[in-house]
């Protein structure tokens, strides 16, 4: 998607901050592990070094003193990091300090700097960048915090929720500040809730509103003047859509994350090219890969044709490599060498994606996912392929559970979707399905824990509760994306965004945090109220849909508890169809396997979760507080000369004829002798000893 990018926004914020410190002066950049990850995600190290930065240091490592050079600190606002900074100030490690924080420093930590004379003397500039988030795509932002899910939904973590919400709110405000948006806020309030976490979005929205108002109060330049319509923040959580993390999605990005063994960490890698002739190697999948960006939301059936077509065009554009019969002239060789890096890069990219699509399709066929997905679509939508009420769903589910080609995780996903479709099952029926699928007993915990997310898991024998229905109305019949009918389901988030744009989103289900102020802006008027109206309070009414030449409204969606790649795709598609810039932010990205594991962990002992809140608090390294040994004093010129001269004064006291002079101390001290004289004495002793040995050689034995 062309236009604004969260990656570019964060990159510009980091580079501009370093650039503004002091042009032309050499400096050191000091980071910590957390801030370095943020930097490495969007900025190349070479781009930083070009800004007169000599090197990049970790504040927790042992570093040399550098009193002649300025330092730019770009740090995480954590207590132990503040301790490290104060230790540097005590030593006056650098000449001057430019102190930058990735997010707002807590008042008690800021107070330490305010009260420190050394800090005031050395700090030239201090500021907050508001970059404490990870933009992994142009319109997809995560916090890389998978522990957010158990913190929000595990019953034993209730006392951690308030602090965690405060942390989440701070990160959300940082995104809004980076985007230059002071948005109206709407939040998800489920109908007829039956779970304790149903108030999650309500509380989080108020945390965000409070921090956003505070930020605007202390930053007079926020929001910046703009003719763009006022932004909107929509806060929801994982309970909005329990089907999305379970369904098999057959668009490229979602499918490979579901079916292939990707290595997912700070970066995403896939090992491709494994064959008898070639060892596999890890290749990165990122925004730098134009093929990935172009095709990641395409349905797999269309992708195969497009990839082959593009690869043939790529070969045609590089005939010097494709035509092996071309004469090896000097000009041909020069052309080949000039185009070699770009050709090699393109060749590896196409090799990666052709390999991934083939591997994914092999899994699709071997595990009979076409049959599984057909049933899943009917369960999730409540409609069959003809958009009518489906029949005999129980028989279809049981038939698939009997199939040995269906993998065990897919069987569990199928049972859960059937349970959600029926709006709960008799406990005995659930156990029968698990036994029929030959699933382990612990999988029943996954099903039981869905109640913590608002699912109706059980029902009584005479319970007349109807089957579950979509909260957003029935889906109308429409032209299917693919002829097989395996993509009929749309994530609930896509429906929310469409209704939001039309101004028909239910205000009871998505109320405003400030209904008396924001309701007009958040409905039909949301397309027309500029940022300037926040201060002038004079909304300007115009067309309900802006033209393509006008600045696009920005909508930020935050999904607490993790989001899926199908929901990310839905935001990109809504951005294109509604002519808006829609960003999806979440704690972490969910794959079906991760989702099942995290739901299952909601009933385990909290100590087994290894939550960051339960770990020992990090401390500043001891070496920062050790006093350095003072350097040895420099030798004076007189001392150096006296040591180099021979001891003539001592030799004058010696008398050669008087042997007792050798052992007599002069002035109470042992006399100093020359090395040559000592050598002669030792030589004489050796000869005397030799004679004694010869004299008594045969007298040792009688």
Secondary structure by P-SEA (a helix, b strand, c coil): cccccaaaaaaaaaaaaaaaccccbbbbbbbcaaaaaaaaacccaaaaaaccccccccccccccccccbbbbbbccccaaaaaaaaaaaaaccccccbbbbcccccaaaaaaaaacaaaaacccbbbbcccccccccccbbbcccccccccccccccccaaaaaaaaaaaaaaaaaaaaccbbbbbbbbbccccccccaaaaaaaaaaaaaaaaaaaacccccccccccbbbbbbbcccccccccccccccaaaaaacccccccccbbbbbccccccbbbbbbbbccccccccccccccaaaaaaaaaaaaaaaaaaccccccccccccaaaaaaaaaaaaaaaaaaaaaaaaaaaaaaaaaaaaaaaaaaaaaaaaaaaaccccccccccaaaaaaaaaaacccccaaaaaaaaaaaaaaaccccaaaaaaaaaaaccccaaaaaaaaccccccccccccccccccccccccccccccccccccccccccaaaaaaaaaaacccccccbbbcccccccccccccccccccccccccbbbbcccccccccbbbbbbbbbcccccaaaaaaaaaaaaaaccbbbbbccccccaaaaaaaaaacccccccccccccccccccccccccccccccccccaaaaaaaaccaaaaaaacccccccccccccccccccccaaaaaaaaaaaaaaaaaaaaaacccccc
